């Protein structure tokens, strides 16, 4: 009688094996790696905010990209259990219900905000796309508040009815905007990444001050 062989993970591929060999907890690291090579999102000495950071692959890659002079802050509902370098800080919390304490701990002045957040999926494309949009909008709102002028943004989103309108939101905020699908994205997935480079300088504060001066 032959012994039954253990079944292989049906989702395992060469990216999964490469991630294990490089000691990354997930294959998603190769998506960020490609985005970095293509767009130069992360800068040496920069400060990075990683949204949806568990299980930690993007944290590890970003920490190496910015170097010891830079820093990375990650946020997720789930705890990150992998060992992390000293320039990484992980916060546990819900970005859709941001508490005052968590907001203060996140801070401001980031060079890049990256989001690999994904919703709990239902199998219904329209519902899943809408849930993804909610997360993407939250990521963009946080980027609008926390990014320095000239900063960069990358956000995963499921393509759906509101995809183009979200793309336009990002385009209004950044000098350069593009939808991009990394090679490591699974063929069956509807996900893509929206890239925004060069956060535009907000001028509403200047306008408000000019109004005060004119009224004086």
Secondary structure, DSSP 8 states (H G I E B T S, - for coil): ---------TT--HHHHHHHHTT-SSTTHHHHHHHHHHH----TT-EEEEES-TTSHHHHHHHHHH-TTSEEEEEESS---S---TTEEEEE--GGG--HHHHHHH-S-EEEEEE-------S-HHHHHHHHHHHHHHHHHHHHHHEEEEEEEEEEEE-STTHHHHHHHHHHHEEEEEEE--TTS-TT--EEEEEEEEE----HHHHHHHHHHHH-
